[in-house]
Amino acid sequence: MSVVARLEVIPTREGSMTDAVASAVGALEDFEVSYETTPTDTIIEADDPTEVFAAAEAAHRSVTDERVITSLEIDDQRNRTQRRQERVASVERRLGRPAKRERQQMSERQQTAEPRQSAERKQSPAQDTRQSAGETGRYGGPWNPPGRPTESGGTESRYLQATRPITR
């Protein structure tokens, strides 16, 4: 059996959380778990979910702030043992490269080439025309095409379209 978990312990306070996170990570040392701290959470690995729950509780209790929010996601693969490094290696074999990349600093990127425009930010000529003509959606966002016509002459919302069976 192999249990991999994602643990996030967040004190609700202003300012740095470094001391609280260090306390939570330090509490994991008392348990039979492997762990790796990332910028947003800590990945825990153990042979048994009971050990993960106990380690997560200790990490939660180690933070002494008045309010602490703890999130725990557990992947309990009961039919085989596959460690977290093996899972990452499997993805890297499929990609044919490491499954991570360091982003370039802006000055390095400008020297090599212009930054790529993300797919979300690219607009079709039709969208540009609609927006320049001042057409906006119900909440002031970009123009949204109307829904399906109804018998009464109005239009049906996209939500209703998605929840009703298609009849022609």
KAFEN-V510905 format. One line per field, one symbol per residue. ss: DSSP state (~ for helix, > for strand, _ for the rest). A space follows every 50 residues. Layout:
# KAFEN-V510905
ss = ???
This chain:
# KAFEN-V510905
ss = _>>>>>>>>>>______~~~~~~~~~~~~~___>>>>____>>>>>__~~ ~~~~~~~~~~~~_____>>>>>>>>>>______~~~~~~~~~~~~_____ _____~~~~~~~____________~~~~~~~~___>_____>_____>>_ ____>>_~~~~~~_____
